[in-house]
Amino acid sequence: MQSISPEVVFRGNYAWEKSLPQITKLTQSPLILGRGINTYKLRNKIFIDLNNQNLNANCANLQFDCCSEDITRVKEIILENNNDSVIAAGGGKVLDSGKFIADSLNIPCITVPLSASTCAGWTALSNIYTKDGQFIKDVALGACPKILVYDHKFIQTAPSRTLASGIADALAKWYESSITSSTIDDGLVQQAIQISRVLRDQLLIDGEKAFKGQFENYPSWQNTVEACGLTAGLVGGIGGEKCRTAAAHAIHNAITQIITPNKFLHGEIVGVGLLLQLRLEEMKNNNKLADQSIKQLFKLMKELNLPTTIGQLGINVFENNNLEKIADFTCRDKSEIHFLPFEINKSDIIEVISNFEQQKIKI
């Protein structure tokens, strides 16, 4: 079985209002799941609009990340209130939590992304973390969300930092899937890879314009936010598990094991992992184009104010055994790093990160 897409997608300005008739057919007592004060006004609008449709809506907030503590607590709230659906409204951790909770309770999930930071509103997958934000595992779900509401008016309220993060995460679709899956003899996988190539090109063309002009330069902004939140999800839906992540996400998962005072967004960490993946390809697979790709990505990432080293993520890899911790987790059994078509071991990770952080390899 392959979960390709949500059953229904509403997109564009006022997509939320347009979705209400469909939502009222699906649910009578939804739980609105959110997190943080920055999106409170939007979640309150969702709450008021649902109650104006004569639905018995109530709310719950995550206290941490998509973690067992929050998941268990919210499931208990749903069972106490007899909620018949989850409406997850927020960023990637909120969307992943809502999907996981709904899947485990066998009730429908409606995703309402409030930024373009990830494609989590689309996918049948949830990433599980500790309450401190350390990656544990990803979990395949039974289905994509029933309804995805991608309202441009909602997404316009998000900080520009979230858009930059989404661009980095979406760019990884091409760089990871093209190296892990290019030899797979499966038409849908090959089509997914080609979609990710077009996605990359579109982000290289429109990403900086969208970030700097935002929705004032509407075509570029619209193309970019939908690339990050919708097309990136479609790539995973069509490609399935064969259209895999690779080193960029493996390194992301390892970096999250180092707890820092400042929280960084998923795509911000993936972007650093992407630069390191390309260095690995250059070092271990004799990829002659890797250096050119790094220069192209580095230029865009600087324009988007994205971090380009682990040090800029607030981690000194040469202290507290951090480098060894990152290398160990990156190379653990079943890590995505092993989807690369060449062997990677702990010493390779230590070498490439050491050189990168010390700028022995110039960009």
MARTORKOL-858238 format. One record per residue (C-alpha): residue in one letter; chain; x negated, z negated, y negated. Coordinates in nm, 3 decimals, always signed. Layout:
R r c      px      pz      py
R A A       X       Z       Y
...
end
This chain:
R r c      px      pz      py
R M A  +0.000  +0.000  +0.000
R Q A  -0.120  +0.082  -0.349
R S A  +0.026  -0.063  -0.669
R I A  -0.030  +0.209  -0.928
R S A  +0.164  +0.103  -1.235
R P A  +0.436  -0.119  -1.381
R E A  +0.787  +0.002  -1.299
R V A  +0.869  +0.055  -1.667
R V A  +0.637  +0.082  -1.971
R F A  +0.759  +0.050  -2.330
R R A  +0.498  +0.147  -2.589
R G A  +0.470  +0.208  -2.962
R N A  +0.614  +0.039  -3.268
R Y A  +0.910  -0.189  -3.191
R A A  +0.861  -0.147  -2.817
R W A  +0.971  -0.509  -2.780
R E A  +1.310  -0.445  -2.937
R K A  +1.352  -0.131  -2.726
R S A  +1.276  -0.325  -2.409
R L A  +1.542  -0.593  -2.454
R P A  +1.827  -0.410  -2.275
R Q A  +1.602  -0.356  -1.973
R I A  +1.481  -0.716  -1.977
R T A  +1.837  -0.854  -1.985
R K A  +1.916  -0.655  -1.671
R L A  +1.620  -0.813  -1.491
R T A  +1.641  -1.180  -1.588
R Q A  +1.876  -1.451  -1.705
R S A  +1.638  -1.747  -1.731
R P A  +1.284  -1.637  -1.817
R L A  +0.984  -1.859  -1.880
R I A  +0.773  -1.740  -2.174
R L A  +0.409  -1.814  -2.098
R G A  +0.154  -1.821  -2.378
R R A  -0.153  -1.993  -2.512
R G A  -0.290  -2.097  -2.849
R I A  -0.157  -2.133  -3.200
R N A  -0.264  -1.786  -3.316
R T A  +0.011  -1.615  -3.120
R Y A  +0.277  -1.883  -3.171
R K A  +0.480  -1.683  -3.425
R L A  +0.505  -1.383  -3.195
R R A  +0.599  -1.598  -2.896
R N A  +0.861  -1.774  -3.108
R K A  +1.006  -1.434  -3.204
R I A  +1.022  -1.342  -2.836
R F A  +1.196  -1.674  -2.762
R I A  +1.453  -1.627  -3.040
R D A  +1.522  -1.264  -2.947
R L A  +1.579  -1.353  -2.583
R N A  +1.816  -1.637  -2.667
R N A  +2.003  -1.402  -2.901
R Q A  +2.058  -1.187  -2.593
R N A  +2.229  -1.489  -2.432
R L A  +1.935  -1.554  -2.202
R N A  +1.834  -1.909  -2.117
R A A  +1.467  -1.883  -2.212
R N A  +1.214  -2.163  -2.226
R C A  +0.840  -2.181  -2.292
R A A  +0.515  -2.311  -2.146
R N A  +0.157  -2.287  -2.266
R L A  -0.172  -2.266  -2.082
R Q A  -0.410  -2.551  -2.158
R F A  -0.722  -2.385  -2.015
R D A  -0.785  -2.047  -1.855
R C A  -0.622  -1.874  -1.562
R C A  -0.709  -2.171  -1.342
R S A  -0.553  -2.373  -1.061
R E A  -0.471  -2.668  -1.290
R D A  -0.260  -2.454  -1.525
R I A  -0.113  -2.241  -1.247
R T A  +0.007  -2.546  -1.053
R R A  +0.152  -2.712  -1.363
R V A  +0.340  -2.401  -1.481
R K A  +0.479  -2.332  -1.133
R E A  +0.626  -2.684  -1.133
R I A  +0.788  -2.618  -1.472
R I A  +0.943  -2.296  -1.342
R L A  +1.081  -2.466  -1.031
R E A  +1.223  -2.754  -1.238
R N A  +1.395  -2.515  -1.479
R N A  +1.506  -2.262  -1.217
R N A  +1.344  -1.978  -1.412
R D A  +1.398  -1.639  -1.250
R S A  +1.109  -1.452  -1.420
R V A  +0.787  -1.498  -1.613
R I A  +0.727  -1.326  -1.947
R A A  +0.352  -1.349  -2.010
R A A  +0.274  -1.294  -2.379
R G A  -0.089  -1.311  -2.487
R G A  -0.439  -1.199  -2.390
R G A  -0.591  -1.133  -2.051
R K A  -0.599  -1.492  -1.922
R V A  -0.231  -1.543  -2.010
R L A  -0.132  -1.212  -1.852
R D A  -0.333  -1.283  -1.536
R S A  -0.181  -1.631  -1.509
R G A  +0.173  -1.502  -1.554
R K A  +0.125  -1.229  -1.294
R F A  -0.028  -1.469  -1.041
R I A  +0.243  -1.732  -1.088
R A A  +0.525  -1.480  -1.064
R D A  +0.371  -1.322  -0.754
R S A  +0.328  -1.657  -0.579
R L A  +0.692  -1.754  -0.655
R N A  +0.824  -1.406  -0.572
R I A  +0.992  -1.360  -0.910
R P A  +0.946  -1.067  -1.151
R C A  +0.678  -1.063  -1.419
R I A  +0.709  -0.901  -1.760
R T A  +0.382  -0.860  -1.949
R V A  +0.368  -0.846  -2.329
R P A  +0.005  -0.801  -2.437
R L A  -0.059  -0.942  -2.784
R S A  -0.398  -0.771  -2.820
R A A  -0.582  -0.470  -2.680
R S A  -0.857  -0.685  -2.530
R T A  -0.795  -0.594  -2.164
R C A  -0.575  -0.387  -1.933
R A A  -0.444  -0.703  -1.763
R G A  -0.089  -0.622  -1.872
R W A  -0.091  -0.323  -1.634
R T A  -0.270  -0.425  -1.317
R A A  -0.177  -0.588  -0.985
R L A  -0.478  -0.817  -1.007
R S A  -0.553  -1.163  -1.143
R N A  -0.895  -1.311  -1.215
R I A  -0.911  -1.682  -1.133
R Y A  -1.141  -1.917  -1.327
R T A  -1.219  -2.287  -1.343
R K A  -1.066  -2.479  -1.631
R D A  -1.405  -2.445  -1.805
R G A  -1.392  -2.065  -1.784
R Q A  -1.621  -2.006  -1.485
R F A  -1.519  -1.706  -1.278
R I A  -1.416  -1.789  -0.919
R K A  -1.255  -1.479  -0.770
R D A  -1.011  -1.197  -0.826
R V A  -0.684  -1.187  -0.636
R A A  -0.492  -0.872  -0.546
R L A  -0.120  -0.916  -0.615
R G A  +0.177  -0.767  -0.437
R A A  +0.276  -0.541  -0.726
R C A  +0.213  -0.451  -1.086
R P A  +0.442  -0.612  -1.345
R K A  +0.805  -0.504  -1.342
R I A  +0.800  -0.429  -1.715
R L A  +0.506  -0.382  -1.953
R V A  +0.586  -0.403  -2.323
R Y A  +0.299  -0.264  -2.531
R D A  +0.427  -0.313  -2.884
R H A  +0.191  -0.176  -3.149
R K A  +0.339  -0.409  -3.412
R F A  +0.241  -0.707  -3.197
R I A  -0.108  -0.575  -3.127
R Q A  -0.170  -0.505  -3.496
R T A  -0.162  -0.882  -3.558
R A A  -0.460  -0.946  -3.327
R P A  -0.811  -1.003  -3.467
R S A  -1.033  -0.694  -3.470
R R A  -1.271  -0.879  -3.239
R T A  -1.018  -0.843  -2.957
R L A  -1.009  -0.465  -3.004
R A A  -1.389  -0.444  -2.987
R S A  -1.381  -0.647  -2.666
R G A  -1.117  -0.416  -2.520
R I A  -1.326  -0.109  -2.603
R A A  -1.628  -0.251  -2.419
R D A  -1.419  -0.343  -2.114
R A A  -1.250  -0.002  -2.101
R L A  -1.581  +0.184  -2.138
R A A  -1.701  +0.008  -1.823
R K A  -1.436  +0.195  -1.621
R W A  -1.642  +0.514  -1.636
R Y A  -1.988  +0.365  -1.603
R E A  -1.891  +0.152  -1.304
R S A  -1.653  +0.379  -1.111
R S A  -1.862  +0.694  -1.157
R I A  -2.159  +0.537  -0.979
R T A  -1.973  +0.341  -0.710
R S A  -1.711  +0.599  -0.610
R S A  -1.837  +0.949  -0.698
R T A  -1.907  +1.036  -0.332
R I A  -1.575  +0.911  -0.194
R D A  -1.374  +1.195  -0.043
R D A  -1.039  +1.090  -0.185
R G A  -0.859  +1.308  -0.437
R L A  -0.689  +1.022  -0.620
R V A  -1.017  +0.835  -0.657
R Q A  -1.186  +1.144  -0.799
R Q A  -0.898  +1.197  -1.040
R A A  -0.922  +0.834  -1.150
R I A  -1.293  +0.880  -1.221
R Q A  -1.221  +1.187  -1.432
R I A  -0.952  +0.999  -1.625
R S A  -1.211  +0.728  -1.693
R R A  -1.451  +0.995  -1.825
R V A  -1.189  +1.120  -2.070
R L A  -1.116  +0.757  -2.158
R R A  -1.485  +0.701  -2.236
R D A  -1.504  +1.012  -2.452
R Q A  -1.195  +0.914  -2.646
R L A  -1.333  +0.567  -2.713
R L A  -1.667  +0.708  -2.827
R I A  -1.479  +0.935  -3.068
R D A  -1.209  +0.700  -3.194
R G A  -1.332  +0.348  -3.120
R E A  -1.533  +0.284  -3.434
R K A  -1.266  +0.443  -3.658
R A A  -0.999  +0.226  -3.499
R F A  -1.207  -0.090  -3.533
R K A  -1.297  -0.035  -3.899
R G A  -0.978  +0.130  -4.020
R Q A  -0.749  -0.040  -3.771
R F A  -0.392  +0.082  -3.785
R E A  -0.437  +0.234  -4.132
R N A  -0.603  +0.525  -3.950
R Y A  -0.312  +0.537  -3.712
R P A  -0.397  +0.820  -3.466
R S A  -0.742  +0.676  -3.391
R W A  -0.607  +0.322  -3.371
R Q A  -0.316  +0.422  -3.147
R N A  -0.540  +0.626  -2.917
R T A  -0.787  +0.339  -2.890
R V A  -0.548  +0.051  -2.824
R E A  -0.355  +0.252  -2.565
R A A  -0.682  +0.359  -2.399
R C A  -0.781  -0.008  -2.368
R G A  -0.447  -0.152  -2.261
R L A  -0.281  +0.132  -2.071
R T A  -0.518  +0.408  -1.958
R A A  -0.781  +0.162  -1.835
R G A  -0.512  +0.005  -1.616
R L A  -0.401  +0.343  -1.489
R V A  -0.757  +0.420  -1.374
R G A  -0.754  +0.112  -1.152
R G A  -0.400  +0.187  -1.035
R I A  -0.474  +0.541  -0.922
R G A  -0.823  +0.469  -0.793
R G A  -0.724  +0.148  -0.618
R E A  -0.988  -0.074  -0.462
R K A  -1.210  +0.229  -0.400
R C A  -1.245  +0.284  -0.775
R R A  -1.456  -0.026  -0.801
R T A  -1.623  -0.236  -1.061
R A A  -1.999  -0.276  -1.027
R A A  -2.287  -0.448  -1.202
R A A  -2.127  -0.490  -1.545
R H A  -1.848  -0.709  -1.408
R A A  -2.074  -0.879  -1.153
R I A  -2.307  -0.985  -1.434
R H A  -2.007  -1.091  -1.646
R N A  -1.888  -1.315  -1.362
R A A  -2.234  -1.468  -1.333
R I A  -2.275  -1.528  -1.707
R T A  -1.946  -1.723  -1.714
R Q A  -2.105  -1.978  -1.480
R I A  -2.315  -2.101  -1.775
R I A  -2.087  -2.321  -1.985
R T A  -2.146  -2.284  -2.360
R P A  -1.981  -2.446  -2.665
R N A  -1.856  -2.110  -2.794
R K A  -1.614  -1.902  -2.589
R F A  -1.673  -1.529  -2.566
R L A  -1.413  -1.271  -2.473
R H A  -1.416  -1.093  -2.137
R G A  -1.511  -0.753  -2.280
R E A  -1.785  -0.900  -2.499
R I A  -1.962  -1.027  -2.188
R V A  -1.886  -0.709  -1.989
R G A  -2.050  -0.503  -2.266
R V A  -2.378  -0.692  -2.221
R G A  -2.342  -0.646  -1.845
R L A  -2.293  -0.275  -1.896
R L A  -2.623  -0.239  -2.082
R L A  -2.795  -0.432  -1.802
R Q A  -2.630  -0.215  -1.535
R L A  -2.771  +0.097  -1.697
R R A  -3.117  -0.062  -1.702
R L A  -3.078  -0.135  -1.331
R E A  -2.983  +0.227  -1.268
R E A  -3.291  +0.337  -1.457
R M A  -3.519  +0.093  -1.274
R K A  -3.380  +0.117  -0.920
R N A  -3.209  +0.456  -0.900
R N A  -3.434  +0.665  -1.127
R N A  -3.139  +0.754  -1.351
R K A  -3.299  +0.974  -1.617
R L A  -2.988  +0.961  -1.838
R A A  -2.954  +0.583  -1.840
R D A  -3.172  +0.535  -2.148
R Q A  -2.969  +0.792  -2.342
R S A  -2.645  +0.621  -2.236
R I A  -2.782  +0.284  -2.347
R K A  -2.876  +0.420  -2.690
R Q A  -2.528  +0.570  -2.731
R L A  -2.355  +0.249  -2.623
R F A  -2.587  +0.024  -2.823
R K A  -2.511  +0.212  -3.144
R L A  -2.136  +0.180  -3.089
R M A  -2.158  -0.185  -2.989
R K A  -2.351  -0.271  -3.304
R E A  -2.084  -0.098  -3.516
R L A  -1.819  -0.303  -3.332
R N A  -2.009  -0.630  -3.391
R L A  -2.038  -0.681  -3.015
R P A  -2.315  -0.892  -2.863
R T A  -2.589  -0.684  -2.700
R T A  -2.797  -0.956  -2.529
R I A  -2.721  -1.266  -2.327
R G A  -2.893  -1.463  -2.604
R Q A  -2.624  -1.344  -2.846
R L A  -2.369  -1.498  -2.608
R G A  -2.524  -1.836  -2.685
R I A  -2.728  -1.858  -2.363
R N A  -3.107  -1.887  -2.347
R V A  -3.179  -1.748  -2.001
R F A  -3.524  -1.909  -2.001
R E A  -3.386  -2.263  -2.021
R N A  -3.210  -2.491  -1.773
R N A  -3.271  -2.255  -1.482
R N A  -3.010  -2.024  -1.637
R L A  -3.180  -1.701  -1.528
R E A  -3.188  -1.808  -1.164
R K A  -2.825  -1.925  -1.181
R I A  -2.714  -1.587  -1.318
R A A  -2.920  -1.397  -1.061
R D A  -2.790  -1.610  -0.773
R F A  -2.425  -1.563  -0.867
R T A  -2.470  -1.192  -0.941
R C A  -2.616  -1.132  -0.594
R R A  -2.391  -1.364  -0.393
R D A  -2.208  -1.229  -0.087
R K A  -1.913  -1.001  -0.172
R S A  -2.031  -0.960  -0.532
R E A  -1.940  -0.631  -0.700
R I A  -2.313  -0.572  -0.752
R H A  -2.331  -0.462  -0.388
R F A  -2.096  -0.169  -0.458
R L A  -2.391  +0.005  -0.625
R P A  -2.531  +0.288  -0.408
R F A  -2.874  +0.124  -0.402
R E A  -2.989  -0.221  -0.296
R I A  -3.008  -0.496  -0.554
R N A  -3.157  -0.837  -0.494
R K A  -3.212  -1.150  -0.697
R S A  -3.563  -1.053  -0.810
R D A  -3.427  -0.725  -0.952
R I A  -3.175  -0.916  -1.164
R I A  -3.439  -1.163  -1.283
R E A  -3.675  -0.878  -1.377
R V A  -3.423  -0.666  -1.564
R I A  -3.273  -0.961  -1.757
R S A  -3.616  -1.106  -1.841
R N A  -3.739  -0.775  -1.979
R F A  -3.413  -0.713  -2.163
R E A  -3.395  -1.054  -2.327
R Q A  -3.762  -1.043  -2.430
R Q A  -3.710  -0.688  -2.563
R K A  -3.993  -0.557  -2.347
R I A  -3.766  -0.258  -2.304
R K A  -3.690  -0.125  -2.651
R I A  -3.355  +0.029  -2.734
end
